[in-house]
Amino acid sequence: MTVLAAQLPALLIVLPLIAAALVALVRSDRVAFAITLAVSLVLPVIAALLLHRALVAGPISYQLGGWSPPWGIEYRIDVLNGFVLMLVSAVAAVAAPYARRSLAAELGDGHATFYAIYLLCLTGLLGVTITGDAFNVFVFLEISSLATYALIAMGRHRRAALAAFQYLIVGTIGATFYVIGVGFLYLLTGTLNLADMAQRLAALPDEQSRAVLTATAFITVGVSLKLALFPLHFWLPKAYTYAPSWAAAFLSATATKVAIYLLVRFFFTVLGVDVVFDRVLLALSLAGMFIASVIAIYESNIKRMMAYSSIAQIGYITLGMALSNKAGLTGALVHLLNHAVTKGTLFLALGAVALRLGSVKLQDLAGLGRRMPLTMGAFSVAAFGIIGTPGTAGFISKWYLATGALEAGEATLAFLIVASSLVSVIYMGRVLEVTWFRPPSPLALQAKDPPLSMLGPIVIFAAASVYLGLDTRGSASIASLAADQLLGARP
């Protein structure tokens, strides 16, 4: 058992990778789903054990290939990425049972390949999070990105392939920018190990500061393309709208969160970003919060509306990063989790609506609350979470962000956080008014809640949104500890 426990960091990556290869070899949808479900359920157990060890004993260093860091590749787990590993693996585990019925309805029989691609995507996301090597980040980033393009392209809408191609172009540019930035840092430091790189950058003479600034700019733009920071977000609405419903839910809850983690890691533990970058990031965050929310008001396709909502919510997270104080950074980190469960609920609920109605157009959802009460009840809970209503997870995030703004002497910023939440009341209110207070549309007349395998994950995510809004001893406490460590490590 002790030997097995020592290999947990590797198992977190190896299990989904091997499972992807096995699933690729089978033709049976049932067998492919069974393998995928089993692996998805095991991963959060491993992630929880790693997070517990990081909380109790400090950072975990796992060496690969018999080469000690900084020469060899290192998997390194601290409170920050242990928290993100737990987020990604838990979302995958809860959402996995939903996949079979949803994919069978949208893709038909013979969709076993989808599971193999999903497992590769999961491998890449976990790999980006766990690795302590800058180039290894690129490798895993490309694994997850290539798999993501394929997942989106498998959507049944004829525009899915175009959305995937546009994302491929943007993702390739982002990866190129990231590699150029890492190349600059390697020339300056002679190492790719992130911890060693941070130490060597801190010891560089002042005349090298312009080169570090150039590297920072390339990495920031590259990763920002991946996380859809406004105005680099243009790939995301189409990707989430035309991807299979389950893929949209999984990606909205995990992929952008991992990219945000990567930006946090570089900003706070490797590079150290000056006040100019912070102010630019703050301005872009505010623009995303308001502009994306206003666009969402005018959308009639609810999946597209939720996609623009995601761009606005990313703005909240990067705003907390830009504040660079404990409360603001805690709000940013806890919103990674809170937005994952709320947006996961919304997209899974929309997948159930698509199953029963064949549409997610606003006018077709009229009266649906009385026909699909459990599904739309969960959707409503998550909608209140996006708004930031007290008693939901979204309120906790925005409380910390507003507190961070006030601590920074930015009372106007705290007001803008509240004001942007009021904008989200408008677009979420439109959906709730149509679904609960209007007569049923012709499509809604025969609708009913989805099968238990789909309804269960929706209800679990919605319940988590409420729980995380009432009990913050786990989520906010860990985020606060991670924020302390990040601010203490900032160069």
C-alpha positions in Angstrom: 0.0 0.0 0.0 2.9 2.4 0.8 4.5 1.6 -2.6 1.1 2.3 -4.3 0.6 5.5 -2.4 4.0 6.7 -3.5 3.0 6.3 -7.2 -0.3 8.2 -6.9 0.9 11.3 -8.9 1.9 9.0 -11.8 -1.4 7.0 -11.5 -3.4 10.2 -11.9 -2.0 10.6 -15.4 -1.4 6.9 -16.4 -4.8 5.6 -15.6 -6.8 7.8 -18.0 -4.0 7.6 -20.6 -4.1 3.7 -20.6 -7.9 3.8 -20.5 -8.0 6.0 -23.6 -5.9 3.4 -25.5 -8.1 0.6 -24.3 -11.3 2.4 -25.2 -9.9 3.2 -28.7 -9.5 -0.5 -29.3 -13.1 -1.5 -28.4 -16.1 -1.1 -30.6 -18.8 -1.5 -28.0 -20.3 1.7 -26.7 -21.3 -0.1 -23.5 -17.7 -1.4 -22.8 -16.2 1.9 -23.6 -18.6 3.7 -21.3 -17.9 1.2 -18.5 -14.2 1.7 -18.7 -14.6 5.5 -18.9 -16.9 5.6 -15.9 -14.7 3.4 -13.8 -11.6 5.5 -14.4 -13.6 8.7 -13.9 -14.7 7.5 -10.5 -11.2 6.5 -9.3 -9.5 9.7 -10.2 -11.1 12.0 -7.6 -10.1 9.5 -4.9 -6.4 9.8 -6.0 -6.7 13.6 -6.2 -8.2 13.8 -2.7 -5.4 11.7 -1.3 -2.8 14.0 -3.0 -4.5 17.1 -1.8 -4.7 15.8 1.8 -1.0 15.0 1.7 -0.2 18.4 0.4 -2.3 20.0 3.2 -0.8 17.9 5.9 2.8 17.5 4.9 3.5 20.2 2.3 4.4 20.0 -1.4 4.8 16.6 -2.9 7.7 16.1 -5.4 7.5 13.1 -7.7 10.5 12.4 -10.0 10.1 10.8 -13.4 12.7 8.7 -15.2 15.2 8.5 -12.4 16.4 12.0 -12.9 16.2 14.4 -10.0 14.8 17.9 -10.6 15.7 20.3 -12.0 17.3 18.0 -14.6 14.4 15.5 -14.8 10.7 16.1 -15.2 8.9 16.6 -11.9 5.3 16.3 -10.9 4.8 18.7 -8.0 1.6 19.0 -6.0 1.0 21.8 -3.6 -2.3 23.2 -2.2 -3.1 25.2 -5.3 -2.8 22.5 -7.9 -4.1 19.8 -5.5 -7.2 21.9 -5.3 -7.5 22.1 -9.1 -6.7 18.4 -9.5 -9.6 17.7 -7.2 -11.9 20.1 -9.1 -11.2 18.5 -12.5 -11.4 14.9 -11.4 -14.5 15.5 -9.3 -16.3 17.2 -12.2 -15.4 14.3 -14.4 -16.7 11.7 -11.9 -20.0 13.4 -11.3 -20.7 14.2 -14.9 -19.6 10.7 -16.3 -22.9 8.8 -15.7 -24.7 11.5 -17.8 -22.6 10.8 -20.9 -24.1 7.6 -22.2 -27.7 8.6 -22.7 -26.8 12.1 -23.9 -24.2 10.9 -26.4 -26.5 8.1 -27.7 -29.2 10.7 -28.4 -26.9 13.2 -30.0 -24.3 11.1 -31.7 -26.2 7.8 -32.2 -24.6 4.3 -31.8 -20.9 3.8 -32.5 -19.7 6.7 -30.4 -17.1 4.8 -28.4 -14.4 6.9 -30.0 -15.8 9.9 -28.1 -14.9 8.3 -24.8 -11.3 7.7 -25.9 -10.9 11.3 -27.0 -12.5 12.5 -23.7 -10.0 10.4 -21.7 -7.1 12.0 -23.6 -8.6 15.4 -22.9 -8.8 14.5 -19.2 -5.2 13.2 -19.2 -4.0 16.5 -20.7 -5.9 18.7 -18.2 -4.6 16.7 -15.2 -1.1 16.7 -16.7 -1.0 20.5 -17.2 -2.1 20.9 -13.5 0.3 18.4 -11.9 3.5 18.9 -13.8 6.3 21.1 -12.6 8.1 21.4 -15.9 7.3 24.3 -18.3 7.8 22.3 -21.5 5.8 19.4 -20.1 3.0 21.9 -19.6 3.1 22.5 -23.4 2.9 18.8 -24.1 -0.1 18.2 -21.9 -1.7 21.4 -23.1 -1.5 20.2 -26.7 -2.9 16.8 -25.7 -5.9 18.4 -24.1 -6.3 20.9 -26.9 -6.2 18.4 -29.7 -8.7 16.2 -27.9 -10.9 19.2 -27.3 -11.0 20.2 -31.0 -12.1 16.6 -31.8 -14.8 16.6 -29.0 -16.3 19.9 -30.4 -16.1 18.7 -34.0 -18.2 15.6 -33.1 -21.3 17.8 -32.4 -24.3 17.0 -34.6 -24.8 20.5 -35.8 -23.2 21.2 -39.2 -21.3 24.2 -37.7 -19.6 22.1 -35.1 -16.7 21.3 -37.4 -16.2 25.0 -38.2 -16.3 25.9 -34.5 -13.6 23.2 -33.9 -11.5 24.5 -36.7 -11.7 28.1 -35.5 -10.7 26.9 -32.0 -7.8 24.9 -33.5 -6.4 28.0 -35.2 -6.7 30.1 -32.0 -5.4 27.3 -29.8 -2.4 26.8 -32.1 -1.6 30.5 -31.9 -1.9 30.4 -28.2 0.4 27.4 -27.9 2.9 29.1 -30.1 3.0 32.2 -28.0 3.4 30.1 -24.9 6.3 28.2 -26.3 8.0 31.4 -27.4 7.7 32.8 -23.9 9.1 29.6 -22.4 11.9 29.7 -24.9 12.9 33.2 -23.6 12.8 32.0 -20.0 15.0 28.9 -20.9 17.6 31.1 -22.6 17.6 33.4 -19.5 17.7 30.6 -16.9 18.9 27.4 -18.5 16.1 25.4 -16.9 12.5 24.3 -17.5 11.7 23.3 -14.0 9.2 25.9 -12.7 10.5 26.0 -9.1 14.1 26.2 -10.3 13.2 28.8 -12.9 11.6 31.0 -10.3 14.8 31.0 -8.2 17.0 31.8 -11.2 14.7 34.6 -12.4 14.8 36.2 -9.0 18.7 36.3 -9.2 18.9 37.8 -12.7 20.4 41.3 -13.0 18.2 44.3 -13.7 19.4 44.6 -17.3 17.6 41.3 -18.1 14.2 42.7 -17.0 13.1 43.6 -20.6 13.7 40.0 -21.7 11.6 38.7 -18.7 8.9 41.2 -19.6 8.9 39.9 -23.2 8.6 36.3 -22.0 5.8 37.4 -19.6 3.9 39.0 -22.5 4.1 36.0 -24.7 3.0 33.6 -22.0 0.2 35.8 -20.9 -1.3 36.2 -24.4 -0.8 32.5 -25.1 -2.5 31.3 -22.0 -5.2 34.0 -22.2 -6.2 32.7 -25.6 -6.7 29.3 -24.0 -8.8 30.6 -21.1 -10.9 33.0 -23.3 -10.0 36.2 -21.5 -11.8 39.1 -23.1 -11.1 40.1 -25.9 -9.4 36.8 -26.8 -12.7 34.9 -26.3 -14.1 34.8 -29.8 -13.6 31.0 -30.2 -15.6 30.1 -27.0 -19.3 30.9 -27.9 -19.3 28.8 -31.0 -17.4 26.0 -29.4 -19.8 25.6 -26.4 -22.8 26.1 -28.6 -22.2 23.4 -31.1 -20.2 20.9 -29.1 -22.2 17.8 -27.9 -24.0 18.8 -24.7 -22.0 16.7 -22.4 -18.7 17.9 -23.9 -19.8 21.5 -23.5 -20.6 20.9 -19.8 -17.3 19.2 -19.1 -15.2 21.7 -20.9 -16.9 24.7 -19.4 -16.4 23.3 -15.9 -12.7 22.3 -16.4 -10.7 23.4 -19.5 -10.8 27.2 -18.9 -10.2 26.6 -15.1 -7.0 24.7 -15.9 -5.8 27.5 -18.2 -6.5 30.0 -15.4 -4.6 27.9 -13.0 -1.6 27.9 -15.4 -1.7 31.7 -15.6 -1.9 32.0 -11.8 1.1 29.6 -11.5 3.3 31.7 -13.7 2.2 35.1 -12.4 2.6 34.3 -8.7 5.2 31.6 -8.4 7.5 32.0 -11.4 7.4 35.4 -13.1 6.1 38.0 -10.7 4.0 40.5 -12.6 4.3 44.2 -12.0 1.5 46.7 -11.4 1.2 47.5 -15.2 0.2 44.0 -15.9 -2.2 44.0 -13.0 -4.0 47.1 -14.2 -4.2 45.8 -17.8 -5.6 42.5 -16.5 -8.1 44.4 -14.3 -9.3 46.5 -17.2 -9.8 43.4 -19.4 -11.6 41.6 -16.6 -14.1 44.4 -16.1 -14.6 44.7 -19.9 -15.4 41.0 -20.1 -17.7 41.1 -17.1 -19.9 43.8 -18.6 -19.6 43.4 -22.3 -20.1 39.6 -22.3 -23.0 39.9 -19.9 -24.7 42.5 -22.1 -24.3 40.3 -25.2 -25.8 37.4 -23.3 -29.0 39.5 -22.7 -29.7 39.5 -26.5 -29.0 35.8 -27.1 -32.0 33.5 -27.9 -29.9 30.3 -28.0 -29.5 29.4 -24.3 -26.2 27.5 -24.8 -24.7 30.5 -26.5 -26.1 32.7 -23.7 -24.3 30.5 -21.2 -21.1 30.6 -23.2 -21.1 34.4 -22.9 -21.9 34.1 -19.3 -18.7 31.9 -18.9 -16.7 34.7 -20.5 -18.1 37.2 -17.9 -17.4 34.7 -15.1 -13.8 34.3 -16.3 -13.6 38.1 -15.8 -14.4 37.7 -12.2 -11.6 35.2 -11.7 -9.0 37.3 -13.4 -10.2 40.4 -11.6 -9.3 38.6 -8.3 -5.9 37.8 -9.7 -5.4 41.4 -10.6 -6.2 42.6 -7.1 -3.2 40.6 -5.8 -4.3 40.6 -2.2 -5.4 37.7 -0.1 -9.2 38.3 -0.2 -9.2 39.0 -4.0 -7.0 36.0 -4.8 -9.1 33.8 -2.5 -12.2 34.9 -4.4 -10.6 34.1 -7.7 -9.5 30.6 -6.6 -12.8 29.7 -4.9 -14.6 30.9 -8.0 -12.8 28.3 -10.0 -14.8 25.7 -8.1 -18.0 27.6 -7.7 -18.3 28.5 -11.4 -17.4 24.9 -12.3 -20.4 23.5 -10.4 -22.8 26.2 -11.4 -22.0 26.2 -15.1 -21.8 22.4 -15.1 -25.3 22.4 -13.8 -26.5 24.8 -16.4 -25.0 23.0 -19.4 -26.0 19.5 -18.2 -29.6 20.8 -17.7 -29.6 22.3 -21.2 -28.4 18.9 -22.5 -31.5 17.3 -20.9 -33.6 20.0 -22.5 -32.1 19.2 -25.8 -32.8 15.5 -25.3 -36.5 16.1 -24.6 -37.2 19.1 -26.9 -34.5 18.9 -29.6 -34.0 22.6 -29.1 -32.5 25.1 -26.6 -34.0 28.2 -28.2 -35.5 30.5 -25.6 -39.0 30.6 -27.1 -39.2 26.8 -27.2 -38.5 26.6 -23.4 -41.7 28.4 -22.5 -43.5 26.7 -19.6 -40.8 24.0 -19.4 -40.5 24.4 -15.6 -43.8 22.7 -15.1 -43.0 19.9 -17.5 -39.4 19.3 -16.3 -39.5 20.5 -12.7 -36.4 18.8 -11.4 -34.2 19.8 -14.3 -35.4 23.3 -14.5 -35.4 23.6 -10.7 -31.7 22.7 -10.7 -31.1 25.1 -13.6 -32.8 27.9 -11.5 -30.6 27.1 -8.5 -27.5 27.4 -10.7 -28.8 30.6 -12.3 -29.1 32.2 -8.9 -25.5 31.0 -8.3 -24.3 32.8 -11.4 -26.1 36.0 -10.2 -24.4 35.6 -6.8 -27.6 35.3 -4.7 -26.8 34.7 -0.9 -27.0 31.0 -0.1 -25.4 30.0 -3.4 -21.7 29.4 -4.3 -21.5 32.4 -6.5 -22.3 34.7 -3.5 -19.2 33.5 -1.7 -16.9 34.2 -4.6 -18.2 37.7 -5.1 -18.1 38.5 -1.4 -14.4 37.7 -1.4 -13.8 39.7 -4.5 -15.7 42.7 -3.2 -13.8 42.5 0.1 -10.5 42.3 -1.8 -11.5 45.5 -3.8 -12.3 47.3 -0.6 -9.1 46.2 1.0 -7.2 47.6 -2.0 -9.0 50.9 -1.6 -11.0 50.4 -4.7 -14.6 51.1 -3.6 -15.6 51.8 -7.2 -14.4 48.4 -8.1 -16.6 46.8 -5.4 -19.6 48.7 -6.8 -18.8 47.4 -10.3 -18.7 43.8 -9.1 -22.2 44.3 -7.7 -23.4 46.1 -10.8 -22.2 43.4 -13.1 -24.1 40.9 -11.1 -27.2 42.9 -11.7 -26.6 42.6 -15.4 -26.6 38.8 -15.0 -30.0 39.1 -13.3 -31.4 40.4 -16.7 -30.3 37.5 -18.9 -30.9 34.8 -16.3 -34.2 36.4 -15.4 -35.3 36.2 -19.0 -34.8 32.4 -19.0 -36.5 31.9 -15.6 -39.5 34.0 -16.6 -40.0 32.2 -19.8 -39.6 28.7 -18.3 -41.7 29.2 -15.2 -44.3 31.8 -15.9 -45.4 31.4 -19.6 -47.8 28.9 -21.1 -46.0 25.8 -22.4 -44.7 25.9 -26.0 -45.7 23.1 -28.4 -42.4 21.4 -27.9 -42.7 21.6 -24.1 -46.1 20.1 -23.9 -44.8 16.5 -24.0 -41.5 17.1 -22.2 -40.5 15.3 -19.0 -37.4 15.1 -16.8 -34.6 13.0 -18.3 -33.6 9.5 -17.1 -32.0 9.2 -13.7 -28.5 8.7 -15.1 -28.7 12.2 -16.6 -30.9 13.8 -13.8 -28.6 12.6 -11.0 -25.5 14.6 -12.1 -27.6 17.7 -12.6 -29.1 17.5 -9.1 -25.7 16.7 -7.5 -24.1 19.8 -9.2 -27.1 22.0 -8.2 -26.9 20.7 -4.6 -23.2 21.4 -4.5 -23.8 25.0 -5.6 -26.0 25.4 -2.5 -23.7 23.5 -0.2 -20.7 25.6 -1.2 -22.7 28.7 -0.6 -23.6 27.7 2.9 -20.5 25.9 4.1 -17.1 27.3 3.1 -14.9 25.4 5.5 -13.6 23.3 2.7 -13.6 25.3 -0.5 -12.8 28.8 0.8 -10.5 27.6 3.5 -8.3 25.8 1.0 -8.5 28.6 -1.5 -7.4 31.0 1.3 -4.5 28.8 2.2 -3.4 28.6 -1.4 -3.7 32.4 -1.7 -1.4 32.8 1.3 1.2 30.5 -0.3 1.0 32.3 -3.6 1.4 35.8 -2.2 4.2 34.6 0.0 6.0 33.0 -3.1 5.4 36.0 -5.4 8.8 37.1 -6.7 
